[in-house]
Each structure stands twice: as C-alpha cells, then as structure tokens.
Amino acid sequence: MACLAGLTVYVSKRVDGDLSVLTALTSKLQSLGAQVSKRITREVSHVVFLQKLLPSAAEQALQDAALKDVYSRLQKVGSARHSPLCTAARADKAGQHR
C-alpha cells in the first residue's frame, strides 16, 4: 500500500538520542510510499516530532527547545506545497476500531 506516495516527511530525532524509534518510523513511512528527508527543505510536506514519554524536567526543556528549533527552521525554508490527506489510511484505521 503506497498511501503516502508523494509525501516528503522530516522525522526529528529524540533529544535522548534513542534512534530505535526513528529507524522504525522511517522504515514504516517508506514502506507506505513516503520519501523521508534527513533535513528540513522546501520539499518537506509533513513533520513528525518524536518526543520521549515521561521525560524528566531537563529532558522536557530540551524537547521544548528542539520543537521551537524545528518551527524556526520550517519558517526559514517555507513550504513549497501542501499535500492531500491520505484518505485510504484514515478509512483503514477507522475500520480497525469497529
């Protein structure tokens, strides 16, 4: 199923350096047809910001700073396009919860 074909996704790294979630999510996005970008560019249509569950106060402060940095970089490059929602994925997900 390539319901994410045509999307370019930037996936942020977690502040604690754990790359296992990044690797798994990147693989899943690619298997669904998305192109994953290692940098924020004008071609990026979607951003996934990875956060640690139950962070310490220091980790939360780092996460907040990292999120602000992502927003700042997005504003600098601007957005070259807007991508449509993947209605097939939404329909599949809705069917799983019945």
C-alpha positions, 0 to 999 in steps of 0.5 A: 500500500503506497498511501503516502506516495508523494509525501516528503516527511522530516522525522526529528530525532529524540533529544535522548538520542534513542534512534530505535524509534526513528529507524522504525518510523522511517522504515514504516513511512517508506514502506507506505510510499513516503520519501523521508528527508534527513533535513528540513527543505522546501520539499518537506510536506509533513513533520513528525516530532518524536518526543520521549514519554515521561521525560524528566524536567531537563529532558522536557526543556530540551524537547521544548527547545528542539520543537521551537528549533524545528518551527524556526527552521520550517519558517526559514525554508517555507513550504513549497506545497501542501499535500492531500490527506491520505484518505485510504489510511484514515478509512483503514484505521477507522475500520480497525476500531469497529 
